[in-house]
């Protein structure tokens, strides 16, 4: 999953800090050219000082967490709402830094270029859901509100004689996208898909793929749609979008990020 300005913020802020080198785990770093312009605010803990940094990319949040627990990296970077989810489940973790960037990271859907008509249908529904407040309600229930810590599972409705589209998820970024204890895909994006499928009268079939295999899943025909991360500004013209892939308008975004370490 790509977090262009998130990772850029890490690099700028870490370069201006103090005394010893630390290894930073991030998901798919793709550093912007004018990264200094994307910093809004940062707060470090008293022990977080850096002179030289080492950025280590990971294909999945799970692998990054394992690396942190094994001491292969010193901290890992995640959105603040993912950090909240992690802290609830893992009291051995602590916040090492809080970072806010000016340009929000954007969550969107990715399609092959030949699926432009399907992308446009998604865009229309995403616009309608934004206008009528549905996006905000689902975000509250699964990300920001008091019920987000233990959201109710969402059932994706099936329709007789309707078109079926296959959506690839990673199941690796709670509460956006994860697999519950019963093995069922869950989270905010799954709830969004349930509503999109209902409005478009589409059958949504969900499969799991590794984050680094999303583009391959599209190009091989294994999936019609994948989740994609970029930035809001110029979201459809980012350099990290592979040739032949197009993205929907973003349906969620954030600019608050946390560096997490293990308590000593």
MOBEL-V16227 format. One record per pair of residues at least 24 apart in sequence whose C-alpha atoms are under 7 Angstrom apart, sorted by the first residue. I is the first residue (numbers start at 1). J is the second residue. D is the distance in Angstrom with one decimal. If there is no record, write none. Layout:
i = {I & I}
j = {J & J}
d = {D & D}
This chain:
i = {1 & 1 & 1 & 1 & 1 & 2 & 2 & 2 & 2 & 2 & 3 & 3 & 3 & 3 & 3 & 3 & 4 & 4 & 4 & 4 & 4 & 5 & 5 & 5 & 5 & 6 & 7 & 8 & 8 & 9 & 9 & 9 & 9 & 12 & 14 & 15 & 15 & 15 & 17 & 17 & 17 & 18 & 18 & 18 & 19 & 19 & 19 & 20 & 20 & 20 & 20 & 21 & 21 & 21 & 21 & 22 & 22 & 22 & 22 & 23 & 23 & 23 & 23 & 23 & 23 & 23 & 24 & 24 & 24 & 24 & 24 & 24 & 24 & 25 & 25 & 25 & 25 & 25 & 25 & 25 & 25 & 25 & 26 & 26 & 26 & 26 & 26 & 27 & 27 & 27 & 27 & 28 & 28 & 28 & 29 & 38 & 38 & 38 & 39 & 39 & 39 & 40 & 40 & 40 & 41 & 41 & 41 & 42 & 42 & 42 & 43 & 43 & 43 & 44 & 44 & 44 & 45 & 45 & 48 & 59 & 59 & 60 & 60 & 61 & 61 & 62 & 74 & 75 & 75 & 75 & 76 & 76 & 76 & 77 & 77 & 77 & 77 & 78 & 78 & 78 & 79 & 79 & 79 & 80 & 80 & 80 & 81 & 82 & 82 & 83 & 85 & 85 & 92 & 92 & 93 & 93 & 93 & 93 & 94 & 94 & 94 & 94 & 95 & 95 & 95 & 95 & 96 & 96 & 96 & 97 & 97 & 98 & 98 & 98 & 99 & 99 & 99 & 100 & 100 & 100 & 101 & 101 & 102 & 103 & 103 & 104 & 104 & 104 & 104 & 104 & 105 & 105 & 105 & 105 & 105 & 105 & 105 & 106 & 106 & 106 & 106 & 106 & 106 & 106 & 107 & 107 & 107 & 107 & 107 & 107 & 107 & 108 & 108 & 108 & 108 & 108 & 108 & 108 & 108 & 109 & 109 & 109 & 109 & 109 & 109 & 110 & 110 & 110 & 110 & 110 & 110 & 110 & 110 & 111 & 111 & 111 & 111 & 111 & 111 & 111 & 112 & 112 & 112 & 112 & 113 & 113 & 113 & 119 & 123 & 123 & 125 & 126 & 138 & 139 & 142 & 142 & 142 & 143 & 143 & 153 & 154 & 156 & 157 & 157 & 158 & 159 & 159 & 162 & 162 & 162 & 163 & 163 & 164 & 164 & 164 & 164 & 165 & 165 & 165 & 165 & 166 & 166 & 166 & 166 & 166 & 166 & 167 & 167 & 167 & 167 & 167 & 167 & 167 & 167 & 168 & 168 & 168 & 168 & 168 & 168 & 168 & 169 & 169 & 169 & 169 & 169 & 169 & 170 & 170 & 170 & 170 & 171}
j = {27 & 28 & 211 & 228 & 229 & 27 & 28 & 29 & 229 & 230 & 27 & 28 & 29 & 105 & 229 & 230 & 29 & 30 & 31 & 32 & 230 & 32 & 38 & 103 & 105 & 101 & 31 & 32 & 35 & 35 & 38 & 39 & 101 & 36 & 50 & 50 & 51 & 52 & 49 & 50 & 51 & 49 & 50 & 51 & 49 & 50 & 51 & 49 & 50 & 51 & 52 & 50 & 51 & 52 & 53 & 50 & 53 & 54 & 74 & 53 & 54 & 55 & 56 & 73 & 74 & 75 & 54 & 55 & 56 & 73 & 74 & 75 & 76 & 55 & 56 & 57 & 58 & 64 & 73 & 75 & 76 & 77 & 56 & 57 & 58 & 76 & 77 & 57 & 58 & 59 & 60 & 57 & 58 & 59 & 57 & 101 & 102 & 103 & 100 & 101 & 102 & 100 & 101 & 102 & 99 & 100 & 101 & 98 & 99 & 100 & 97 & 98 & 99 & 96 & 97 & 98 & 96 & 97 & 96 & 211 & 212 & 172 & 211 & 172 & 173 & 172 & 261 & 259 & 260 & 261 & 259 & 260 & 261 & 257 & 258 & 259 & 260 & 257 & 258 & 259 & 256 & 257 & 258 & 256 & 257 & 258 & 143 & 174 & 175 & 258 & 174 & 175 & 262 & 263 & 260 & 261 & 262 & 263 & 260 & 261 & 262 & 263 & 258 & 259 & 260 & 261 & 259 & 260 & 261 & 258 & 259 & 257 & 258 & 259 & 256 & 257 & 258 & 255 & 256 & 257 & 255 & 256 & 255 & 231 & 255 & 231 & 232 & 253 & 254 & 255 & 229 & 230 & 231 & 232 & 253 & 254 & 255 & 229 & 230 & 231 & 232 & 250 & 252 & 253 & 228 & 229 & 230 & 250 & 251 & 252 & 253 & 227 & 228 & 229 & 247 & 248 & 249 & 250 & 251 & 225 & 226 & 227 & 228 & 247 & 248 & 225 & 226 & 227 & 228 & 245 & 246 & 247 & 248 & 218 & 224 & 225 & 226 & 245 & 246 & 247 & 218 & 244 & 245 & 246 & 244 & 245 & 246 & 248 & 248 & 249 & 196 & 251 & 188 & 188 & 175 & 187 & 188 & 175 & 188 & 186 & 191 & 194 & 194 & 198 & 203 & 201 & 203 & 201 & 202 & 203 & 202 & 203 & 202 & 203 & 204 & 205 & 203 & 204 & 205 & 224 & 204 & 205 & 206 & 223 & 224 & 225 & 204 & 205 & 206 & 207 & 223 & 224 & 225 & 226 & 206 & 207 & 208 & 209 & 223 & 225 & 226 & 206 & 207 & 208 & 209 & 226 & 227 & 208 & 209 & 210 & 211 & 208}
d = {5.9 & 6.0 & 5.9 & 6.8 & 5.9 & 6.2 & 4.9 & 6.6 & 5.1 & 6.1 & 6.7 & 6.7 & 6.4 & 6.3 & 6.4 & 6.2 & 6.1 & 5.0 & 5.9 & 6.7 & 6.5 & 6.7 & 6.9 & 6.9 & 6.8 & 7.0 & 6.5 & 6.1 & 5.6 & 6.7 & 6.6 & 6.0 & 6.5 & 6.2 & 6.2 & 7.0 & 6.5 & 6.9 & 5.3 & 5.0 & 6.2 & 4.3 & 4.5 & 5.2 & 5.2 & 4.9 & 5.1 & 6.2 & 4.7 & 5.2 & 6.7 & 5.1 & 5.6 & 4.7 & 5.3 & 6.4 & 5.5 & 6.4 & 5.8 & 6.1 & 4.6 & 5.9 & 7.0 & 4.9 & 5.1 & 6.6 & 6.1 & 4.9 & 6.0 & 6.0 & 6.1 & 5.2 & 5.7 & 6.1 & 4.9 & 5.9 & 7.0 & 6.3 & 6.2 & 6.1 & 4.4 & 6.2 & 6.3 & 5.1 & 6.2 & 6.0 & 5.5 & 5.4 & 5.1 & 6.2 & 6.8 & 5.4 & 6.3 & 6.8 & 6.2 & 5.2 & 5.0 & 6.2 & 6.6 & 4.7 & 5.9 & 5.4 & 5.0 & 5.5 & 5.9 & 5.1 & 7.0 & 5.5 & 4.4 & 6.2 & 5.5 & 5.1 & 6.6 & 5.9 & 4.2 & 6.5 & 5.3 & 6.1 & 6.5 & 5.8 & 5.4 & 6.6 & 6.1 & 5.9 & 6.6 & 6.6 & 6.2 & 5.9 & 5.1 & 4.6 & 5.4 & 5.2 & 6.8 & 6.9 & 5.7 & 4.5 & 6.3 & 5.7 & 5.5 & 6.6 & 6.0 & 4.2 & 6.0 & 5.6 & 4.8 & 5.5 & 6.7 & 6.1 & 6.5 & 6.6 & 7.0 & 7.0 & 5.9 & 5.5 & 6.6 & 5.7 & 4.5 & 5.5 & 5.7 & 5.4 & 5.9 & 5.8 & 6.7 & 6.0 & 4.7 & 6.3 & 5.4 & 5.5 & 6.0 & 5.7 & 5.0 & 6.0 & 4.7 & 6.5 & 5.9 & 5.1 & 6.1 & 5.5 & 4.6 & 6.2 & 5.2 & 6.8 & 6.7 & 6.8 & 6.5 & 6.0 & 6.2 & 5.6 & 4.8 & 4.4 & 6.9 & 5.8 & 4.5 & 6.4 & 5.3 & 5.4 & 6.2 & 5.6 & 5.1 & 4.7 & 5.3 & 5.6 & 5.9 & 4.4 & 5.9 & 4.9 & 6.7 & 5.3 & 6.0 & 5.2 & 6.0 & 6.0 & 5.1 & 6.2 & 6.5 & 5.6 & 6.2 & 4.4 & 5.9 & 6.4 & 5.6 & 4.6 & 5.3 & 5.5 & 5.2 & 5.6 & 5.0 & 5.9 & 5.6 & 6.6 & 5.8 & 4.4 & 6.4 & 7.0 & 6.4 & 5.2 & 6.9 & 5.6 & 5.3 & 6.0 & 6.5 & 5.8 & 4.5 & 6.0 & 5.4 & 5.4 & 5.7 & 6.0 & 5.9 & 6.0 & 6.6 & 6.7 & 6.8 & 6.6 & 6.7 & 6.4 & 5.2 & 6.4 & 7.0 & 6.6 & 5.9 & 4.7 & 6.8 & 6.8 & 5.4 & 7.0 & 6.2 & 6.6 & 5.8 & 6.3 & 5.4 & 6.0 & 5.9 & 4.4 & 5.9 & 6.8 & 6.3 & 5.4 & 6.0 & 6.0 & 6.0 & 4.6 & 5.7 & 5.0 & 5.2 & 6.4 & 6.9 & 6.1 & 4.9 & 6.2 & 5.6 & 6.0 & 4.7 & 5.6 & 5.9 & 4.9 & 5.5 & 6.0 & 5.9 & 6.3 & 4.9 & 7.0 & 6.2 & 5.0 & 6.0 & 6.4 & 6.5 & 5.4 & 5.2 & 5.4 & 5.6 & 6.7}
